[in-house]
């Protein structure tokens, strides 16, 4: 009789615990993309180091991104002056970018960083390319890894953010060299994406290196307005 009572107790505990565990797991999964609205705005500062970006000190400049149009297939984001235009798919993966100097087309898109459902542990390989001003293409081979949730503090506030990394290499044929030859660079991007700001990044890191040099870029969210 005692064993039966104990069995019933643990069974009841399990019945109530399993849904609670499922709810806790589901809370860490982003099932679908946010709904973007015309006027949603994010203001970013850029920096020379990740530490400066977190603290919001020694800014090198800023960029404002505003949702200009939302249709059945794409989201169009621009800047206040109207001389920059970025076209994304509905998940916010970059398809095209345009400014006064160059039009860039991503084939099939940049990334994709955004692949739903998005949850810690996701890992997948991607290949893509984009045109260059010299007429060649940059061809990318990379891996996207969703690390997990972190608490991130930047000038715009403190956010629960999903850390997503893309790392790999790109190469292009230098058509103007004699004889033509391939150049290669290794790169890494890390995005800290926050649901509170519609899965835009609140902190961003880009680092690349090649035989003759390197480049790095860091960005943090200064302010935002979403509807």
Secondary structure as a PSIPRED ss2 file (coil, helix, strand):
# PSIPRED VFORMAT (PSIPRED V4.0)

   1 X C   1.000  0.000  0.000
   2 X H   0.000  1.000  0.000
   3 X H   0.000  1.000  0.000
   4 X H   0.000  1.000  0.000
   5 X H   0.000  1.000  0.000
   6 X H   0.000  1.000  0.000
   7 X H   0.000  1.000  0.000
   8 X H   0.000  1.000  0.000
   9 X H   0.000  1.000  0.000
  10 X H   0.000  1.000  0.000
  11 X H   0.000  1.000  0.000
  12 X H   0.000  1.000  0.000
  13 X H   0.000  1.000  0.000
  14 X H   0.000  1.000  0.000
  15 X H   0.000  1.000  0.000
  16 X H   0.000  1.000  0.000
  17 X H   0.000  1.000  0.000
  18 X H   0.000  1.000  0.000
  19 X H   0.000  1.000  0.000
  20 X H   0.000  1.000  0.000
  21 X H   0.000  1.000  0.000
  22 X H   0.000  1.000  0.000
  23 X H   0.000  1.000  0.000
  24 X H   0.000  1.000  0.000
  25 X H   0.000  1.000  0.000
  26 X H   0.000  1.000  0.000
  27 X C   1.000  0.000  0.000
  28 X C   1.000  0.000  0.000
  29 X C   1.000  0.000  0.000
  30 X E   0.000  0.000  1.000
  31 X C   1.000  0.000  0.000
  32 X C   1.000  0.000  0.000
  33 X C   1.000  0.000  0.000
  34 X C   1.000  0.000  0.000
  35 X C   1.000  0.000  0.000
  36 X C   1.000  0.000  0.000
  37 X C   1.000  0.000  0.000
  38 X C   1.000  0.000  0.000
  39 X C   1.000  0.000  0.000
  40 X C   1.000  0.000  0.000
  41 X E   0.000  0.000  1.000
  42 X E   0.000  0.000  1.000
  43 X E   0.000  0.000  1.000
  44 X E   0.000  0.000  1.000
  45 X E   0.000  0.000  1.000
  46 X E   0.000  0.000  1.000
  47 X E   0.000  0.000  1.000
  48 X C   1.000  0.000  0.000
  49 X C   1.000  0.000  0.000
  50 X H   0.000  1.000  0.000
  51 X H   0.000  1.000  0.000
  52 X H   0.000  1.000  0.000
  53 X H   0.000  1.000  0.000
  54 X H   0.000  1.000  0.000
  55 X H   0.000  1.000  0.000
  56 X C   1.000  0.000  0.000
  57 X C   1.000  0.000  0.000
  58 X C   1.000  0.000  0.000
  59 X C   1.000  0.000  0.000
  60 X C   1.000  0.000  0.000
  61 X E   0.000  0.000  1.000
  62 X E   0.000  0.000  1.000
  63 X E   0.000  0.000  1.000
  64 X E   0.000  0.000  1.000
  65 X E   0.000  0.000  1.000
  66 X E   0.000  0.000  1.000
  67 X E   0.000  0.000  1.000
  68 X E   0.000  0.000  1.000
  69 X E   0.000  0.000  1.000
  70 X E   0.000  0.000  1.000
  71 X C   1.000  0.000  0.000
  72 X C   1.000  0.000  0.000
  73 X C   1.000  0.000  0.000
  74 X E   0.000  0.000  1.000
  75 X E   0.000  0.000  1.000
  76 X E   0.000  0.000  1.000
  77 X E   0.000  0.000  1.000
  78 X E   0.000  0.000  1.000
  79 X C   1.000  0.000  0.000
  80 X C   1.000  0.000  0.000
  81 X C   1.000  0.000  0.000
  82 X C   1.000  0.000  0.000
  83 X C   1.000  0.000  0.000
  84 X C   1.000  0.000  0.000
  85 X E   0.000  0.000  1.000
  86 X E   0.000  0.000  1.000
  87 X E   0.000  0.000  1.000
  88 X E   0.000  0.000  1.000
  89 X E   0.000  0.000  1.000
  90 X C   1.000  0.000  0.000
  91 X C   1.000  0.000  0.000
  92 X C   1.000  0.000  0.000
  93 X C   1.000  0.000  0.000
  94 X E   0.000  0.000  1.000
  95 X E   0.000  0.000  1.000
  96 X E   0.000  0.000  1.000
  97 X E   0.000  0.000  1.000
  98 X E   0.000  0.000  1.000
  99 X C   1.000  0.000  0.000
 100 X C   1.000  0.000  0.000
 101 X C   1.000  0.000  0.000
 102 X C   1.000  0.000  0.000
 103 X E   0.000  0.000  1.000
 104 X E   0.000  0.000  1.000
 105 X E   0.000  0.000  1.000
 106 X E   0.000  0.000  1.000
 107 X E   0.000  0.000  1.000
 108 X C   1.000  0.000  0.000
 109 X C   1.000  0.000  0.000
 110 X C   1.000  0.000  0.000
 111 X C   1.000  0.000  0.000
 112 X C   1.000  0.000  0.000
 113 X C   1.000  0.000  0.000
 114 X C   1.000  0.000  0.000
 115 X C   1.000  0.000  0.000
 116 X C   1.000  0.000  0.000
 117 X C   1.000  0.000  0.000
 118 X E   0.000  0.000  1.000
 119 X C   1.000  0.000  0.000
 120 X C   1.000  0.000  0.000
 121 X C   1.000  0.000  0.000
 122 X C   1.000  0.000  0.000
 123 X E   0.000  0.000  1.000
 124 X E   0.000  0.000  1.000
 125 X E   0.000  0.000  1.000
 126 X E   0.000  0.000  1.000
 127 X E   0.000  0.000  1.000
 128 X E   0.000  0.000  1.000
 129 X E   0.000  0.000  1.000
 130 X E   0.000  0.000  1.000
 131 X E   0.000  0.000  1.000
 132 X C   1.000  0.000  0.000
 133 X C   1.000  0.000  0.000
 134 X C   1.000  0.000  0.000
 135 X C   1.000  0.000  0.000
 136 X C   1.000  0.000  0.000
 137 X E   0.000  0.000  1.000
 138 X E   0.000  0.000  1.000
 139 X E   0.000  0.000  1.000
 140 X E   0.000  0.000  1.000
 141 X E   0.000  0.000  1.000
 142 X E   0.000  0.000  1.000
 143 X E   0.000  0.000  1.000
 144 X E   0.000  0.000  1.000
 145 X E   0.000  0.000  1.000
 146 X E   0.000  0.000  1.000
 147 X E   0.000  0.000  1.000
 148 X E   0.000  0.000  1.000
 149 X E   0.000  0.000  1.000
 150 X E   0.000  0.000  1.000
 151 X E   0.000  0.000  1.000
 152 X E   0.000  0.000  1.000
 153 X E   0.000  0.000  1.000
 154 X E   0.000  0.000  1.000
 155 X C   1.000  0.000  0.000
 156 X C   1.000  0.000  0.000
 157 X E   0.000  0.000  1.000
 158 X E   0.000  0.000  1.000
 159 X E   0.000  0.000  1.000
 160 X E   0.000  0.000  1.000
 161 X E   0.000  0.000  1.000
 162 X E   0.000  0.000  1.000
 163 X E   0.000  0.000  1.000
 164 X E   0.000  0.000  1.000
 165 X E   0.000  0.000  1.000
 166 X E   0.000  0.000  1.000
 167 X E   0.000  0.000  1.000
 168 X E   0.000  0.000  1.000
 169 X E   0.000  0.000  1.000
 170 X E   0.000  0.000  1.000
 171 X E   0.000  0.000  1.000
 172 X E   0.000  0.000  1.000
 173 X E   0.000  0.000  1.000
 174 X E   0.000  0.000  1.000
 175 X C   1.000  0.000  0.000
 176 X C   1.000  0.000  0.000
 177 X C   1.000  0.000  0.000
 178 X C   1.000  0.000  0.000
 179 X C   1.000  0.000  0.000
 180 X C   1.000  0.000  0.000
 181 X E   0.000  0.000  1.000
 182 X E   0.000  0.000  1.000
 183 X E   0.000  0.000  1.000
 184 X E   0.000  0.000  1.000
 185 X E   0.000  0.000  1.000
 186 X E   0.000  0.000  1.000
 187 X E   0.000  0.000  1.000
 188 X E   0.000  0.000  1.000
 189 X E   0.000  0.000  1.000
 190 X E   0.000  0.000  1.000
 191 X E   0.000  0.000  1.000
 192 X E   0.000  0.000  1.000
 193 X E   0.000  0.000  1.000
 194 X E   0.000  0.000  1.000
 195 X H   0.000  1.000  0.000
 196 X H   0.000  1.000  0.000
 197 X H   0.000  1.000  0.000
 198 X C   1.000  0.000  0.000
 199 X C   1.000  0.000  0.000
 200 X E   0.000  0.000  1.000
 201 X E   0.000  0.000  1.000
 202 X E   0.000  0.000  1.000
 203 X E   0.000  0.000  1.000
 204 X E   0.000  0.000  1.000
 205 X E   0.000  0.000  1.000
 206 X E   0.000  0.000  1.000
 207 X E   0.000  0.000  1.000
 208 X E   0.000  0.000  1.000
 209 X E   0.000  0.000  1.000
 210 X E   0.000  0.000  1.000
 211 X C   1.000  0.000  0.000
 212 X C   1.000  0.000  0.000
 213 X E   0.000  0.000  1.000
 214 X E   0.000  0.000  1.000
 215 X E   0.000  0.000  1.000
 216 X E   0.000  0.000  1.000
 217 X E   0.000  0.000  1.000
 218 X E   0.000  0.000  1.000
 219 X E   0.000  0.000  1.000
 220 X E   0.000  0.000  1.000
 221 X E   0.000  0.000  1.000
 222 X E   0.000  0.000  1.000
 223 X E   0.000  0.000  1.000
 224 X E   0.000  0.000  1.000
 225 X E   0.000  0.000  1.000
 226 X C   1.000  0.000  0.000
 227 X C   1.000  0.000  0.000
